[in-house]
Amino acid sequence: MPYILLMIAIVAEVVGTSALKQSDGFSRPAPALVAIVCYAIAFYMLSLTLRALPTGIAYAIWSGVGIVLVAAVAWIRNGQRLDAPALIGMTLIIAGVLVMNLFSASTHG
């Protein structure tokens, strides 16, 4: 169950961050409202996740996966290209999340 909550937190954060870009510095009300609501959902779901998972592990997964997904959405939706070092760095982030989840006893909540 904590991983489902964490997944919801990640998706809400990615949608919120994408809406934040579209809000143009909070000058566009609809995307600004979406960003605020999504961030509220993300932090609430993350707080529920922290009942079962260690803070460092949950936050590392939340932020790491979020970084990669936000970059992917920005690439697809906004045409924001990533160079080789950025792609390598994101691959390392994904590898780190996998190592934590597959090999660390700390992740079993």
C-alpha positions in Angstrom: 0.0 0.0 0.0 2.7 2.6 0.7 4.1 2.2 -2.8 0.6 2.9 -4.3 0.4 6.1 -2.2 3.9 7.0 -3.3 3.0 6.4 -7.0 0.0 8.7 -6.6 2.3 11.3 -4.9 4.7 11.1 -7.8 2.0 11.4 -10.5 0.4 14.4 -8.7 3.8 16.1 -8.4 4.6 15.5 -12.1 1.2 16.9 -13.2 1.6 19.8 -10.8 5.1 20.7 -12.1 3.9 20.5 -15.7 1.0 22.8 -14.8 3.4 25.1 -13.0 5.3 25.6 -16.3 2.0 26.3 -18.1 0.9 28.8 -15.4 3.5 31.2 -16.6 4.5 32.4 -13.2 1.0 32.0 -11.8 -0.3 34.5 -14.3 -2.7 32.0 -15.8 -5.3 31.0 -13.2 -6.4 27.5 -14.5 -2.9 26.0 -14.7 -1.9 27.7 -11.4 -4.9 26.1 -9.7 -4.0 22.7 -11.1 -0.5 23.1 -9.8 -1.6 24.1 -6.3 -4.1 21.2 -6.1 -1.7 18.6 -7.5 1.1 19.7 -5.1 -1.4 19.5 -2.1 -2.3 15.9 -3.2 1.4 15.0 -3.8 2.5 16.2 -0.3 -0.5 14.6 1.4 0.1 11.2 -0.3 3.8 11.5 0.5 2.9 12.1 4.2 0.8 9.0 4.2 3.7 7.1 2.6 6.0 8.2 5.4 3.9 6.2 7.9 5.3 3.0 6.4 8.5 3.9 4.6 11.6 5.6 6.0 11.7 9.3 5.1 15.0 9.1 3.2 13.9 6.2 1.1 10.5 7.5 0.3 11.8 11.0 -0.6 14.6 9.5 -2.7 12.1 7.5 -4.8 9.6 10.4 -5.0 12.2 13.0 -6.1 14.2 10.6 -8.3 11.3 9.2 -10.3 9.7 12.7 -10.3 12.8 14.2 -11.9 12.9 11.6 -14.7 9.1 11.8 -15.4 9.1 15.7 -15.3 12.0 15.7 -17.8 10.2 13.2 -20.0 6.9 15.2 -20.0 8.8 18.4 -20.7 10.6 16.7 -23.6 7.4 15.3 -25.1 5.1 18.2 -24.4 7.3 21.2 -24.6 10.1 20.0 -26.8 12.7 20.5 -24.1 15.6 18.3 -25.4 18.0 16.6 -23.1 21.7 16.1 -24.0 23.8 13.0 -23.3 25.0 14.0 -19.9 21.4 14.7 -18.8 20.2 11.3 -20.1 23.2 9.6 -18.4 22.4 11.3 -15.1 18.7 10.3 -15.3 19.7 6.7 -16.1 21.8 6.8 -12.9 18.9 8.1 -10.9 16.7 5.3 -12.2 19.5 2.8 -11.4 19.7 4.2 -7.9 15.9 3.8 -7.3 16.1 0.3 -8.6 19.0 -0.6 -6.4 17.2 0.7 -3.3 14.0 -1.2 -4.1 15.6 -4.4 -5.1 18.5 -4.7 -2.6 17.8 -2.5 0.4 16.0 -4.0 3.5 15.1 -0.4 4.3 12.5 -0.2 1.6 10.2 -2.9 2.8 7.4 -1.1 4.6 
